[in-house]
């Protein structure tokens, strides 16, 4: 503990020297989602305007604040002028230049671009008054978006690594006991008690143990682990080190997919910094405990999220799940007892050690203590990362925290638990979000991916989409998973094309249940969930596709047609004509436009560009409902070169 205090004291002195000139600090989010929204261009624009105007300010890159819908985000902290730290949203390069000139030269904070103040004050409404901020309960994401992930001093300033320093004065069994009493369950999907897993590893006779952080995040729309690594890598490393000490390991591996280049760079830099400070490596903080951490880049196979397949991958073999028992805690990597924990699980450990097991148990529910982190995507206003207490209802999360469904559409379903999760309808909006309640409803917690769907979503096509993903990602080891999911997908394809038969519905149900029972790993056992839940809660849509050959949501291309209402179409408006990629739109009588149904590829571009004041383009299902307008002889489509 003494060595830790020395390291922290030195870090605080460095930060104090950096801030001695009291210059304004501009924090800009530079995570993957922010960069995709143009954060790098925004930072460059800020640098340019500061240089042009001779203004003095420090630019600090920070991670994701979780508010991905508002990226790029900018926080300006200038206590010298009496303003609190101010957060700006959707800061484009031009907007960044305007804000900097207005703020630093005229003393005008540009309120029209302000999301809110980051502290309580009497001048600007704080962000904590907004549901998207105030209703969260951040433990793992407490410092995300507020500190520089590439500067270990920022983490030390927030009492980072204090938990690691404190457990070095305990016996490993005491640490395991704290985690066990906290009730922390694995955040990777299965929800297995973390303390129990650690204890099993300690009981093994083989003393050469290893711990692995599973950051192989492959669910469509899920980016929680990536964001934590990019925004606060040292909290993950601290949790990993505590885990290694508790189970008696001196080797740790962070398994992260190669598709996360920024996360890989960030965690490697963090490991290097921690080693330079004596917080990782040999004789950590002057103790007898040593830990060497390496990064292993996975090749992007979804099945490698399963711990035995992950271990096979690290060993240089094809990532395929193995029979259990023996479990990895008994015989894992290279035959050694191996503890595999998810990023969110390990990042939850330092706060538990620092504040106590009882504090953690006071959050969430009896069976699922603590918080859950979700990436909310789809048809929702405020998409992004949200950390909430377990037990919060789906309705509160989707409507109160994330703002509900945009464009005045109605809620239809939520897919929770990734591609292997279940689709829950409106009747389940009051379901508490915890491991047991979601399983009972037919879904699963999963790793935390959540897709919100509005009334325009076709649940048959949604089931087909997610099954297509899991079918492609099957390792092929199990007959039920390899062949069964392919048959399921073929049937769903036929149904969405209007070629389904009534007996297909019974086959879907029976085959899905057989695949769940006959598959070896979690991928195969859960792959049919979207099919089973959509059959259970949205059978009317399947019947419409099979019996009536129509798609009620007007999504399945084979079952819809576009047409132009001649009464609404404006004379002489040519917008839709220019948008059509196949020249299917022609001029009918009265200079009104019509669609050649034989040529139309149903891309929807004409509907997208039709001026809202006319709203003349419509979709119908089945296609026969579209009125047929004869194409004049002088407007026949041009033939391609060489076509007869």
Phi, psi and omega per residue, in radians:
X1 nan -0.598 3.137
X2 -1.113 -0.782 -3.140
X3 -1.105 -0.656 3.102
X4 -1.080 -0.779 -3.138
X5 -1.079 -0.627 3.105
X6 -1.146 -0.776 -3.136
X7 -1.111 -0.760 -3.140
X8 -1.137 -0.735 3.133
X9 -1.050 -0.721 3.111
X10 -1.141 -0.665 3.123
X11 -1.138 -0.748 3.136
X12 -1.130 -0.614 3.105
X13 -1.145 -0.714 3.125
X14 -1.107 -0.756 3.135
X15 -1.150 -0.666 3.129
X16 -1.119 -0.689 3.108
X17 -1.161 -0.678 3.127
X18 -1.125 -0.572 -3.079
X19 -1.731 0.152 -3.055
X20 -1.076 -0.575 -3.101
X21 -1.374 -0.052 3.089
X22 1.017 0.507 3.140
X23 -1.263 2.631 3.096
X24 -1.037 2.571 3.117
X25 -2.020 2.209 3.096
X26 -1.910 1.955 3.109
X27 -1.712 2.232 3.122
X28 -2.187 2.281 3.141
X29 -1.209 2.253 -3.087
X30 -2.274 0.571 3.052
X31 -1.338 3.114 -3.109
X32 -1.043 -0.755 -3.118
X33 -1.148 -0.648 3.127
X34 -1.197 -0.719 3.123
X35 -1.123 -0.651 3.104
X36 -1.123 -0.489 3.128
X37 -1.539 -0.017 3.072
X38 1.838 0.375 -3.076
X39 -1.120 -0.595 -3.132
X40 -1.147 -0.708 3.094
X41 -1.166 -0.629 3.115
X42 -1.148 -0.745 3.110
X43 -1.088 -0.736 3.129
X44 -1.072 -0.694 3.127
X45 -1.127 -0.666 3.112
X46 -1.133 -0.775 3.120
X47 -1.044 -0.705 -3.129
X48 -1.140 -0.797 -3.090
X49 -1.215 -0.584 3.095
X50 -1.143 -0.711 -3.141
X51 -1.229 -0.756 -3.120
X52 -1.076 -0.704 -3.050
X53 -1.623 -0.054 -3.116
X54 1.170 0.575 -3.111
X55 -1.605 2.585 -3.134
X56 -1.900 2.132 3.083
X57 -2.842 2.603 3.098
X58 -1.703 2.280 3.091
X59 -1.761 2.181 -3.110
X60 -2.120 2.185 3.053
X61 -1.374 2.272 3.068
X62 -2.180 2.991 -3.129
X63 -1.488 -2.773 -3.056
X64 -1.436 2.306 3.090
X65 -1.468 -0.167 3.139
X66 1.751 -0.253 -3.073
X67 -1.680 1.207 -3.013
X68 -1.155 -0.457 3.121
X69 -1.124 -0.343 -3.031
X70 -1.914 0.138 -3.095
X71 -1.195 2.662 -0.110
X72 -1.302 2.491 3.129
X73 -1.797 2.570 -3.103
X74 -2.349 2.321 3.066
X75 -2.123 2.081 3.109
X76 -1.857 2.136 -3.135
X77 -2.034 1.912 -3.106
X78 -2.393 1.320 -3.063
X79 -1.069 -0.350 -3.094
X80 -1.095 -0.469 -3.096
X81 -1.740 0.031 3.069
X82 1.557 -0.004 3.103
X83 -1.504 2.581 2.996
X84 -1.320 2.939 3.017
X85 -1.029 2.254 -3.048
X86 -1.988 2.322 3.136
X87 -1.785 2.216 3.101
X88 -1.930 2.578 -3.070
X89 -2.070 2.712 3.135
X90 0.822 0.952 -3.056
X91 -1.510 1.709 3.057
X92 -1.328 2.915 3.107
X93 -0.961 -0.779 3.134
X94 -1.141 -0.709 3.125
X95 -1.153 -0.631 3.123
X96 -1.087 -0.770 3.129
X97 -1.105 -0.743 3.140
X98 -1.092 -0.786 -3.121
X99 -1.089 -0.781 -3.109
X100 -1.115 -0.781 3.128
X101 -1.111 -0.784 -3.102
X102 -1.146 -0.755 -3.062
X103 -1.254 -0.913 -2.986
X104 -1.452 -0.430 -3.126
X105 -1.744 -0.669 -3.061
X106 -1.848 -0.146 -3.116
X107 1.269 0.318 -3.134
X108 -1.804 2.045 -3.084
X109 -1.279 0.004 -3.121
X110 0.994 1.156 -3.040
X111 -1.029 -0.449 -3.093
X112 -1.154 -0.294 3.138
X113 -1.906 0.092 -3.043
X114 -1.460 2.255 2.997
X115 -1.423 -0.680 3.112
X116 2.843 2.998 3.089
X117 -1.510 2.582 -3.111
X118 -1.519 -0.058 3.112
X119 -2.395 2.763 3.067
X120 -1.154 2.383 -3.132
X121 -2.840 3.082 -3.125
X122 -1.797 0.037 -3.048
X123 -1.811 -0.793 -3.017
X124 -2.222 2.328 3.108
X125 -0.989 2.220 3.138
X126 -1.273 2.675 -3.136
X127 -1.126 -0.359 -3.123
X128 -1.204 -0.162 3.082
X129 -1.463 -0.206 3.137
X130 -1.561 2.422 3.140
X131 -0.970 -0.609 -3.093
X132 -1.098 -0.376 3.081
X133 -1.805 -0.893 -2.930
X134 -1.193 -0.486 -3.058
X135 -1.579 -0.036 3.048
X136 -1.443 2.796 3.041
X137 -2.348 1.681 -2.969
X138 -1.607 2.177 3.036
X139 -2.070 -1.011 3.120
X140 -1.258 -0.674 -3.064
X141 -1.688 0.291 -3.045
X142 -0.947 -0.706 -3.064
X143 -1.844 0.002 -3.118
X144 -1.141 2.274 3.141
X145 1.475 -0.014 -3.101
X146 -2.056 -0.348 -3.132
X147 -2.112 2.788 3.089
X148 -1.410 1.951 -3.093
X149 -1.165 -0.251 -3.127
X150 -1.686 0.099 3.140
X151 -2.192 1.846 -3.090
X152 -1.081 -0.443 3.135
X153 -1.086 -0.601 3.123
X154 -1.106 -0.671 3.122
X155 -1.256 -0.701 3.103
X156 -1.101 -0.598 3.123
X157 -1.090 -0.499 3.125
X158 -1.631 0.463 -3.110
X159 1.167 0.437 3.072
X160 -1.106 2.490 -3.136
X161 1.219 0.095 3.061
X162 -1.179 -0.624 3.126
X163 -1.143 -0.720 3.100
X164 -1.093 -0.755 3.133
X165 -1.078 -0.669 -3.085
X166 -1.255 -0.636 -3.090
X167 -1.319 -0.311 3.099
X168 -1.178 -0.260 3.077
X169 -1.691 0.075 3.109
X170 -1.897 2.949 2.966
X171 -1.464 2.534 -3.136
X172 -0.923 -0.676 -3.140
X173 -1.104 -0.541 3.086
X174 -1.141 -0.679 3.125
X175 -1.148 -0.785 3.108
X176 -1.032 -0.703 -3.133
X177 -1.096 -0.711 3.126
X178 -1.083 -0.815 -3.136
X179 -1.147 -0.668 3.116
X180 -1.106 -0.803 -3.134
X181 -1.173 -0.473 -3.136
X182 -1.181 -0.417 -3.122
X183 1.392 0.231 3.137
X184 -1.038 2.195 3.097
X185 -1.940 2.607 -3.084
X186 -0.982 2.202 -3.111
X187 -1.522 0.182 -3.138
X188 -1.476 -0.173 3.110
X189 2.431 -0.799 -3.062
X190 -1.312 -0.521 3.122
X191 1.297 0.451 3.128
X192 -1.251 2.414 -3.132
X193 -0.990 2.165 -3.057
X194 -1.152 -0.766 -3.141
X195 -1.052 -0.679 3.130
X196 -1.150 -0.706 3.112
X197 -1.093 -0.777 3.139
X198 -1.093 -0.692 -3.115
X199 -1.160 -0.705 3.099
X200 -1.015 -0.716 -3.133
X201 -1.143 -0.678 -3.129
X202 -1.175 -0.476 -3.094
X203 -1.344 -0.218 -3.092
X204 -1.257 2.514 -3.103
X205 -1.230 -0.605 3.130
X206 -1.155 2.042 -3.070
X207 -1.483 -0.162 3.120
X208 -1.531 1.546 -3.058
X209 -1.847 2.840 -3.134
X210 -2.488 2.593 3.069
X211 -2.084 2.510 -3.126
X212 -2.239 2.304 3.001
X213 -1.626 2.095 -3.130
X214 -1.553 1.724 3.085
X215 -1.948 0.479 3.129
X216 -1.517 1.390 -3.031
X217 -1.593 1.915 -3.032
X218 -2.091 -0.031 -3.112
X219 -1.145 2.380 3.058
X220 -1.023 2.232 3.115
X221 1.432 0.058 -3.135
X222 -1.794 2.301 -3.123
X223 -2.618 0.516 -3.119
X224 -1.187 -0.877 -3.090
X225 -1.112 -0.751 3.119
X226 -1.005 -0.779 -3.088
X227 -1.164 -0.713 3.126
X228 -1.092 -0.766 3.138
X229 -1.121 -0.738 -3.122
X230 -1.249 -0.432 -3.006
X231 -1.810 -0.549 -3.116
X232 -2.676 1.193 -3.047
X233 -1.151 -0.477 -3.057
X234 -1.242 -0.477 3.075
X235 -1.183 -0.635 3.047
X236 -1.139 -0.804 -3.135
X237 -1.097 -0.651 3.121
X238 -1.137 -0.781 3.101
X239 -1.099 -0.659 3.116
X240 -1.127 -0.726 3.135
X241 -1.170 -0.691 3.107
X242 -1.112 -0.736 3.100
X243 -1.050 -0.819 -3.119
X244 -1.067 -0.735 3.123
X245 -1.109 -0.737 -3.079
X246 -1.156 -0.633 -3.081
X247 -1.682 -0.131 3.103
X248 1.486 0.655 3.134
X249 -1.851 2.581 3.055
X250 -2.053 0.137 3.125
X251 -2.340 2.358 3.129
X252 -2.379 2.527 3.140
X253 -2.235 2.348 3.020
X254 -1.840 1.952 -3.107
X255 -1.649 1.866 -3.090
X256 -2.253 2.476 -3.085
X257 -1.260 2.537 -3.075
X258 -1.161 -0.307 3.106
X259 -1.250 -0.054 3.114
X260 -1.895 1.152 -3.045
X261 -1.056 -0.684 -3.128
X262 -1.178 -0.695 3.109
X263 -1.112 -0.710 3.129
X264 -1.097 -0.826 3.134
X265 -1.066 -0.753 -3.075
X266 -1.143 -0.800 -3.085
X267 -1.228 -0.610 3.091
X268 -1.139 -0.712 3.109
X269 -1.135 -0.698 3.135
X270 -1.124 -0.713 3.100
X271 -1.077 -0.777 -3.140
X272 -1.064 -0.777 3.125
X273 -1.091 -0.791 -3.115
X274 -1.100 -0.641 3.093
X275 -1.172 -0.702 3.122
X276 -1.109 -0.546 -3.141
X277 -1.495 -0.077 -3.107
X278 1.365 0.329 -3.131
X279 -1.627 -0.360 2.988
X280 -2.258 2.894 3.135
X281 1.737 -2.508 -3.099
X282 -1.415 2.421 3.035
X283 0.815 1.140 -3.078
X284 -1.020 2.205 3.121
X285 0.903 0.595 3.090
X286 1.388 0.178 -3.124
X287 -1.642 -3.078 3.078
X288 -1.509 -0.058 -3.078
X289 -1.528 2.230 3.098
X290 -2.167 2.523 3.133
X291 -2.587 2.209 3.114
X292 -1.943 2.138 -3.062
X293 -1.920 2.284 3.077
X294 -2.185 2.785 3.124
X295 -1.925 2.263 3.092
X296 -2.021 2.184 -3.139
X297 -1.640 2.071 3.091
X298 -1.376 2.867 -3.050
X299 -1.661 0.159 3.035
X300 1.638 0.213 3.108
X301 -1.359 2.144 -3.107
X302 -1.036 -0.630 -3.079
X303 -1.148 -0.360 3.140
X304 -1.281 -0.025 2.963
X305 -1.256 -0.346 3.049
X306 -1.354 2.306 -2.902
X307 -1.077 -0.646 -3.139
X308 -1.269 -0.594 3.066
X309 -1.199 -0.658 3.090
X310 -1.050 -0.782 -3.139
X311 -1.109 -0.710 3.080
X312 -1.040 -0.698 3.141
X313 -1.112 -0.757 3.136
X314 -1.112 -0.598 3.139
X315 -1.332 -0.011 3.110
X316 1.552 0.187 3.135
X317 -1.752 3.008 3.053
X318 -1.171 2.340 -3.097
X319 -1.254 1.668 3.133
X320 -2.325 2.343 3.138
X321 -1.036 2.591 -3.135
X322 -1.982 2.738 3.094
X323 -1.139 2.487 3.074
X324 -2.245 2.422 0.029
X325 -1.287 2.917 0.046
X326 -1.316 2.550 3.098
X327 -1.451 2.764 -3.137
X328 -0.953 -0.567 3.134
X329 -1.183 -0.307 3.077
X330 -1.662 -0.819 -3.107
X331 -2.620 1.737 -3.071
X332 -2.088 -2.083 -3.088
X333 -1.064 2.183 -3.125
X334 0.929 0.496 3.122
X335 1.408 0.061 -3.119
X336 -1.599 2.697 3.004
X337 -1.035 2.218 -3.012
X338 -2.293 2.222 3.056
X339 -1.762 2.121 3.096
X340 -1.949 2.062 3.109
X341 -2.222 2.613 3.130
X342 -1.329 2.806 3.134
X343 -0.965 -0.848 -3.082
X344 -1.148 -0.612 3.109
X345 -1.092 -0.891 -3.107
X346 -1.159 -0.643 3.138
X347 -1.235 -0.276 3.082
X348 -1.414 -0.309 -3.023
X349 -1.188 -0.861 -3.115
X350 -0.970 -0.776 3.090
X351 -1.089 -0.595 3.120
X352 -1.141 -0.782 3.125
X353 -1.107 -0.713 -3.062
X354 -1.246 -0.696 -3.017
X355 -1.867 -0.220 3.041
X356 1.784 2.680 -3.120
X357 -1.124 -0.672 -3.115
X358 -1.141 -0.667 3.091
X359 -1.042 -0.798 -3.118
X360 -1.137 -0.695 -3.131
X361 -1.177 -0.384 3.139
X362 -1.301 -0.170 3.130
X363 -1.830 2.441 3.099
X364 1.522 -2.565 -3.097
X365 -2.000 3.017 -3.122
X366 -1.089 -0.780 -3.108
X367 -1.498 -0.301 -3.126
X368 -2.392 1.339 -3.136
X369 -1.207 2.775 3.035
X370 1.601 -2.709 -3.070
X371 -2.074 2.913 3.058
X372 -2.243 2.470 3.106
X373 -1.924 2.228 3.133
X374 -2.150 2.511 2.922
X375 -1.731 1.985 -3.080
X376 -1.691 2.070 3.138
X377 -2.303 3.037 3.114
X378 1.739 -2.536 -3.059
X379 -1.498 1.265 3.137
X380 -2.508 2.522 -3.024
X381 -1.149 -0.889 -3.027
X382 -1.916 1.295 -3.123
X383 -1.248 2.709 3.109
X384 2.565 -2.755 3.140
X385 -1.695 2.373 3.139
X386 -2.341 2.324 3.041
X387 -1.998 2.059 -3.066
X388 -2.248 2.794 3.064
X389 -1.223 2.417 3.037
X390 -0.978 2.453 -3.112
X391 1.788 -0.269 3.028
X392 -1.083 2.436 -3.089
X393 -1.406 2.770 3.081
X394 -1.057 -0.647 3.137
X395 -1.094 -0.778 3.131
X396 -1.089 -0.754 -3.113
X397 -1.142 -0.859 -3.026
X398 -1.316 -0.760 -3.018
X399 -1.662 -0.752 -3.082
X400 -1.424 -0.788 -3.078
X401 -1.461 -0.785 -3.058
X402 -1.712 0.131 2.967
X403 1.475 -0.013 3.095
X404 1.408 -2.847 -3.028
X405 -1.579 2.282 -3.130
X406 -1.333 2.941 3.039
X407 1.046 0.483 3.077
X408 1.020 0.474 3.097
X409 -1.481 2.853 3.113
X410 -1.634 2.568 3.046
X411 -1.206 2.439 3.109
X412 -2.076 -0.860 -3.089
X413 -2.825 2.852 3.022
X414 -2.297 2.255 3.074
X415 -1.670 1.996 -3.050
X416 -2.149 2.340 3.128
X417 1.819 0.298 3.110
X418 1.416 -2.921 -3.073
X419 -1.120 -0.303 3.136
X420 -1.764 0.150 -3.139
X421 -1.495 -3.064 -3.114
X422 -1.876 2.719 3.093
X423 -1.698 1.984 -3.084
X424 -1.843 2.305 -3.128
X425 -1.448 -3.048 -3.065
X426 -1.035 -0.545 -3.119
X427 -1.054 -0.320 -3.075
X428 -1.817 0.198 -3.101
X429 -1.116 -0.418 3.140
X430 -1.624 0.233 3.074
X431 -1.271 2.259 3.073
X432 -1.163 2.497 3.112
X433 -1.524 1.724 3.008
X434 -2.718 2.955 -3.025
X435 -0.999 -0.838 -2.993
X436 -1.328 -0.716 -3.102
X437 -1.144 -0.714 -3.131
X438 -1.208 -0.664 3.097
X439 -1.107 -0.709 3.129
X440 -1.115 -0.581 -3.121
X441 -1.366 -0.185 3.139
X442 1.799 0.052 3.097
X443 -1.914 -2.741 3.108
X444 -2.801 2.706 3.099
X445 -1.138 -0.751 -3.115
X446 1.054 -2.706 3.133
X447 -1.523 -0.180 3.053
X448 2.123 0.230 3.074
X449 -1.423 2.427 -3.139
X450 -2.473 2.164 3.132
X451 -1.997 2.104 -3.135
X452 -1.685 2.337 -3.097
X453 -2.146 2.460 3.132
X454 -1.743 -3.005 -3.030
X455 -1.092 -0.333 -3.117
X456 -1.494 0.070 -3.137
X457 -1.550 2.363 3.063
X458 -1.651 2.060 -3.043
X459 -1.256 -0.444 3.050
X460 -1.193 -0.764 3.127
X461 -1.207 -0.590 3.079
X462 -1.090 -0.811 3.102
X463 -1.058 -0.713 3.112
X464 -1.108 -0.727 -3.118
X465 -1.079 -0.860 -3.103
X466 -1.221 -0.619 3.115
X467 -1.196 -0.612 3.086
X468 -1.048 -0.682 3.118
X469 -1.139 -0.917 -3.089
X470 -1.165 -0.572 3.128
X471 -1.142 -0.708 3.107
X472 -1.184 -0.553 -3.079
X473 -1.525 -0.070 3.100
X474 -1.078 2.368 3.141
X475 -1.319 -0.273 3.079
X476 1.556 0.038 -3.067
X477 -1.204 -0.720 -3.068
X478 -1.668 2.353 3.130
X479 -1.068 -0.763 -3.111
X480 -1.070 -0.749 -3.115
X481 -1.308 -0.778 -3.065
X482 -1.152 -0.884 -3.054
X483 -1.626 -0.667 -3.089
X484 -1.092 -0.791 -3.140
X485 -1.155 -0.535 3.090
X486 -1.157 -0.724 3.101
X487 -1.133 -0.740 3.096
X488 -1.006 -0.795 -3.108
X489 -1.124 -0.713 3.123
X490 -1.075 -0.722 3.134
X491 -1.140 -0.780 3.137
X492 -1.126 -0.654 3.070
X493 -1.033 -0.800 -3.142
X494 -1.080 -0.737 -3.103
X495 -1.121 -0.752 -3.129
X496 -1.223 -0.258 3.088
X497 -1.719 0.075 3.136
X498 1.401 0.298 -3.100
X499 -1.894 0.197 -3.103
X500 -1.299 2.707 3.089
X501 -2.045 2.770 -3.093
X502 -1.062 -0.628 -3.128
X503 -1.202 -0.296 3.121
X504 -1.078 -0.577 -3.096
X505 -1.149 -0.712 3.110
X506 -1.214 -0.666 3.122
X507 -1.132 -0.728 3.103
X508 -0.981 -0.835 -3.103
X509 -1.086 -0.863 -3.070
X510 -1.200 -0.747 -3.118
X511 -1.144 -0.711 3.124
X512 -1.067 -0.739 3.135
X513 -1.179 -0.645 3.122
X514 -1.168 -0.685 3.124
X515 -1.101 -0.723 3.116
X516 -1.052 -0.721 -3.085
X517 -1.341 -0.578 -2.982
X518 -1.675 -0.071 -3.097
X519 -1.542 2.652 -3.073
X520 -1.406 -0.857 -3.019
X521 -1.891 -3.135 -3.090
X522 -1.125 -0.477 -3.141
X523 -1.100 -0.908 -3.127
X524 -1.187 -0.666 -3.103
X525 -1.177 -0.464 -3.087
X526 -1.919 -0.188 -3.121
X527 -0.954 -0.643 -3.125
X528 -1.345 -0.089 -3.067
X529 -0.941 -0.801 3.113
X530 -1.041 -0.609 3.129
X531 -1.225 -0.832 -3.094
X532 -1.121 -0.761 -3.118
X533 -1.250 -0.633 3.107
X534 -1.219 -0.608 3.043
X535 -1.120 -0.685 -3.083
X536 -1.251 -0.734 -3.006
X537 -1.815 -0.248 -3.093
X538 -2.330 0.699 -3.129
X539 -1.042 -0.553 -3.129
X540 -1.047 -0.573 3.131
X541 -1.263 -0.656 3.081
X542 -1.110 -0.750 -3.129
X543 -1.106 -0.698 3.121
X544 -1.090 -0.717 3.135
X545 -1.170 -0.701 -3.023
X546 -1.452 -0.859 -3.040
X547 -1.484 -0.730 -3.050
X548 -1.727 -0.107 -3.140
X549 0.949 0.736 3.114
X550 -2.390 2.720 3.095
X551 -1.927 1.880 -3.098
X552 -1.003 -0.535 -3.119
X553 -1.523 -0.060 3.128
X554 1.017 0.817 -3.126
X555 -1.984 -0.699 -3.051
X556 -1.262 2.006 -2.998
X557 -0.994 -0.686 -3.086
X558 -1.180 -0.313 -3.046
X559 -1.934 0.223 3.137
X560 -2.272 2.914 3.030
X561 -2.562 2.588 3.067
X562 -1.773 2.484 3.030
X563 -2.565 2.835 -3.119
X564 -1.942 2.192 3.101
X565 -1.275 1.935 -3.059
X566 -1.108 -0.459 3.132
X567 -1.288 -0.523 -3.127
X568 -1.591 -0.402 -3.065
X569 -1.100 2.372 -3.128
X570 -1.458 2.435 3.086
X571 -1.110 2.280 3.014
X572 1.382 -0.099 3.108
X573 -1.279 2.177 -3.048
X574 -1.953 0.216 -3.035
X575 -1.032 -0.823 -3.085
X576 -1.177 -0.566 -3.130
X577 -1.070 -0.794 -3.128
X578 -1.217 -0.375 -3.102
X579 -1.491 -0.349 -3.050
X580 -1.297 2.145 -3.090
X581 -1.366 -0.206 -3.060
X582 -2.145 0.223 3.113
X583 0.986 0.739 3.135
X584 -1.490 -0.209 -3.086
X585 -1.704 2.285 -3.125
X586 -2.315 2.996 -3.134
X587 -1.670 2.140 3.131
X588 -1.688 -2.839 -3.138
X589 -1.090 2.548 3.110
X590 1.224 0.363 3.134
X591 1.109 0.296 3.048
X592 -1.437 2.739 -3.088
X593 -1.725 2.653 3.100
X594 -2.506 2.916 -3.077
X595 -2.031 2.248 3.053
X596 -1.371 1.859 -3.030
X597 -1.135 -0.446 3.133
X598 -1.280 -0.518 -3.125
X599 -1.618 -0.427 -3.039
X600 -1.045 2.265 3.104
X601 -1.749 0.077 3.034
X602 1.055 0.741 3.130
X603 -1.397 -0.396 3.100
X604 1.481 0.076 -3.120
X605 -1.101 -0.669 -3.132
X606 -1.082 -0.665 3.131
X607 -1.214 -0.626 -3.107
X608 -1.212 -0.593 -3.059
X609 -1.678 -0.202 3.141
X610 -1.049 2.174 -3.114
X611 -0.967 2.357 -3.090
X612 -1.057 -0.428 3.137
X613 -1.233 -0.321 3.084
X614 -1.760 -0.787 3.112
X615 0.846 0.936 -2.976
X616 -1.666 -0.258 -3.081
X617 -1.673 2.331 -3.084
X618 -2.313 2.786 3.013
X619 -1.978 2.521 3.067
X620 -2.378 2.747 3.054
X621 -2.566 2.288 0.040
X622 -1.283 2.945 -3.052
X623 -1.039 -0.449 -3.094
X624 -1.100 -0.317 -3.117
X625 -1.297 -0.250 3.139
X626 -1.278 2.238 3.135
X627 -1.138 2.434 3.140
X628 -1.607 2.154 3.084
X629 -2.016 2.175 -3.102
X630 -1.203 2.405 3.137
X631 -1.506 2.222 3.136
X632 -1.044 2.567 -3.124
X633 -1.006 -0.573 -3.093
X634 -1.396 0.006 -3.131
X635 -2.096 0.515 3.087
X636 -1.175 2.483 -3.109
X637 -1.090 2.577 3.126
X638 -1.203 2.432 3.116
X639 -1.477 2.515 3.102
X640 -1.166 2.730 -3.123
X641 -1.017 2.205 3.130
X642 1.575 -0.153 -3.113
X643 -1.403 2.378 -3.139
X644 -1.566 nan nan
